Amino acid sequence: MNTKPGLMLKAVMAVASFIIPFVSTLVAVVYGVAVIVLMVVIGLRKASAYIAVSLLIVYLVLLASTLVLGGDITSVMRFTAFAMTTAPVFVFTFATTRPLALRRIPAVYLLLVVLSSALKETVDIATSYRARGSRGLEYWLRVVVATVVMSMNRAQALADSLRSRGIDVVD
């Protein structure tokens, strides 16, 4: 999957995952299930199970909130179909691509570095708040707010660093 045809297949799958939900919800569901089955076949069982359960939970929560609030079911179906096509494709792409191939694309490499360090800091923030005794909704709200603030500060520091090296960064 790391050959040129394999990378092209992943690119086509990614583009298709964005376009298919706008064509038909049924086609999007079939495409999403096919990608999840492909992930199971190549050995990504835990990832495919996680994606399937997550999408089911997202759909049920959105469906319940739509019914309670009297919203538009079609929008919920379209959003869920979009999530069902894009999530497995991106997990499949990153799980089957060597890190070296991802490092060759500077934007993807930079994104992976930022996300991995942000994830580590989020775990540290969560551990810190848990040690202070925060529990329940208050705990999660504090973690989310602190993570957003931390991410914004990191993005600003990264942009300043790039500007100081002469790289044009758009705000």
N, C-alpha and C positions, 0 to 999 in steps of 0.2 A: 504494500500500500504506500510505500515511500518512493516509488518510482515516479517518473513524470506522468505516465498514464493514471497512476493511482492518485496523484495530487490533482490532476485534472478532473477525475471522477469526484473527488471531494469538493472541488470548486463547483462543479455542476450540481451536486447534491445540495450545497449551500444556497446557490441561486434558486434552485427549484423549491427549496423549503420556504423561501420568501414569496415566491410567485404563486405556488399551488393553493394556499388558503384563500386567495382572492378569486380563484377559478371556481372551486366547489368545496364545500365543507366535507362532503363524503369522500372526495378524492384526497383531501388533506388527511383525513383520518386513516384511509387505506395506506397512504404514503408514510405517515408516522408509524403505523403498526409495522409496515415492511422494514423500516429502518431499525426499529426496536428488535424485530426478529433477526435482522442481519447482525446486530450487535450481539445477540445471544449466540448466534451461529459461530461468530469469530471469537467468542470467549469472554465478552464483556457482560457477564450475567448480572453482577451486582449493580453495575451502572444502569443497565436496561431496566432492572427491577425498580431501582430508585426513580428513574424517569417515569416509568409507568404509574407507580404509586403517587408520585408528586403531581402528575397531570390529572389523575383521578381526583385527588384531593382539591386541586385548583378548580376543576370543573364542578365538583359538588358544592364547594363554597360559593363559587360564582352563581351557580344555578339557584342555590338557596337564597342568596342575597337578592337575586333578580326577582324571584317569586315573592319574597317578603316585601320588597320595595316597589314591585309592579313595574319592573324595567323591561328592556327589550331582550328577549331570549336569543334572537338572531345575532346580536352583538356578542353575547356570551359564547355562543357556538363558534363564531368567527375568531374571537380571541383565543379560545381554547384550541381551535384547529391550528392557528398560527403557532402557539406554544408547542403543540404536538409535533409540528413539522420541524421547527427550528432547534428545539432543545436536543433531541437525539442526534441530529446532524452535527451540531457543534461538539457534543461529547464524543461522537464517533470520530470526527476530524482530529480533535486534540488527543484522543486515546490511541489513534493509529499512526500518528505522525511523530517522527523522531524529534527530540528537542533541538538537535542540530539544524534540522530543516526549518524549524520555527525561529531559530536565532538568526537565520539569514535574512529574515524580513524584519527590519528595524522597528516598525510600528508594533508588530505582534510581540516581538521580544520585549520592548519597553512596556507594553501592556501587561505581559506575564510577570515581569519584575515588579511592577507597581501592584498588581493584584496579589501576588504572593506575599509581599511585605505588608500590604494592607490586611490580608487575612491573618498574618501572624500578630499584628498589632491589635486586631479585633479580638483575637483569642486572649491577648494580654489584658485588654480593657475588660472583657467579660470576667476573667479570673479576678481582676482587681475589685470590680463591683460586687462579685459574689463573696469575696473575702471580707468586704465591708458590711455584709449582711443584707444587701439588696435582694429582694425576692419578687416573684410574680411580674405583673405588668410594669411596675416601677423599674425593675431590673432591666427588662427588655427595652423599655423606652430610653433609659440612660445609656445602654449599650448602643442602640441605634443612633441616638443623637451624637454621642462621642465618636462613633465610627464615621458619621457623615462629616463632622467637624475635622476629624483627623484626615479624612480623604481630601477634603477641600484644601487643608493646609499643605498636604503632600503634593497635590497638583500644582498649587501656587509655587511651592519651593522648586518643583521640577521645571516649571515654566521659566522661573527666574534663572535657574541653572543653565537651561538651554539658551536663553537670551544672552547670558554672560559669555557664552561660547560662540556667539554670532549666528545662532540658528533662529530664524524667524518663527515665532510662535503666535498663533492667532488666539485671542481670548474668547 
